[in-house]
Amino acid sequence: MLGGLGAPELIVIALIALLLFGAGRIADIGKGLGQGIKNFKQGLREASELDDDSKDAKAEKKAEKSEKAKKKEEATEEA
């Protein structure tokens, strides 16, 4: 298989990375990557919550407007 990455190739890449960066630096890179993923997920969660809140606020405004319109109709029908 041309260009495939199997276990031996991944082991060689890991050893080269270990030689270039050292064990401590690789641990720091892993920690930073983990924190980045955590922050990304938290940002997605917060964006979703904000989107839900804005949808709720729009629905409330729409309900208020229709309620006011109904009251106006009732007032004009009574007059």
PyMOL commands that set and color helices and strands:
alter all, ss='L'
color gray80, all
select helices_A, chain A and resi 7-21+23-78
alter helices_A, ss='H'
color red, helices_A
deselect
rebuild
show_as cartoon
